[in-house]
Amino acid sequence: MCELCPHRCRIHVNGFGKCLARKGEEEKLIANNYGKVSSFCVDPVEKKPLYHYYPKTKIFSVGGIGCNMFCKHCQNYAISMSPAGRRRTTYESPEEIVAFCRKEKFDAIAFTYNEPIIWFEYIMDIMKEAPDLRCVLVSNGLICEEPLRELCKVTDAMNIDIKGFTEEFYMTVCGGHLADVMRSTEIVNQEGVHLELTYLVIPGYNDSEKEIEEFSSWVRDRLSPETPVHFSRFHPDFEMMDVPITPVETLLRCRDTAMECGLEYVYVGNVVADDSSDTYCPNCGALVIRRRGYSVEIVALNGDRCSQCRERMHIKR
Ligand code: SF4
């Protein structure tokens, strides 16, 4: 039985776990996706999205194959739903990844594009090889407590997708449990890892006023009012081609609701919408960081403080 994520798959010899990445072989389990890289790129850190983490910097981003959720709207299904061996990948050892970061002078690496949790051993080995590299995970948060606490020891920042705020949505659209993701997110927060959340707003599925209010209240009460939240625009994809794109008004309404609930840093994403991707000082209201797409201008930030009123901002630099 694999104990990495709450699916706890029982895997037979030559069988795969639900994530299609972990395989039974001669009565032992192997990480069949180990080191198999499907994609890499140098991205603005804002693309993860992380708005409060070394703003205006670039991050080396790497992805593999497979996922332990099965979202009907997955935007990366070509790599997430593909078992190792059926998708073209290149093998990169931890040493090779680290050597590339050193050569190109990257001081941070993001594991992203597909679900990094199922790359657990590979990530741990890379970080063992280069403990000074800042490790960023873009994750669905579906992982058991023990491996998550291990991962937190080597991780500097995480963006976790909160895909909706009902069990029904998670079970019918994503193939996971909301309660598991909430528990993981709270652990990441307790462990002191820089945390931001993404909520992809899908019209008619997870955009009710009640759901957004409940999500925002949970962030405020169980994480922190300072936790940055990104309401992101849905585009039809994979098995949800019949659902319309999210209206900008819906995203702005979600942002308003979250801010009325007391969240201090709320953004809309996947859309250029006036000032709703900018950061304002929660104390004096000054514009601190202006963003238009991936163009970022630091307007009034001195270290991690607002240059106008000296309020400490929740921004890591
Ligand atoms: S990581 Fe994969 S094999 Fe392991 S329990 Fe989760 S879905 Fe199953």
Residues whose N, C-alpha, C, O or C-beta is under 5 A from the ligand:
A	BS01	SF4	C2 L4 C5 H7 R8 C9 G17 K18 C19 R22 N68
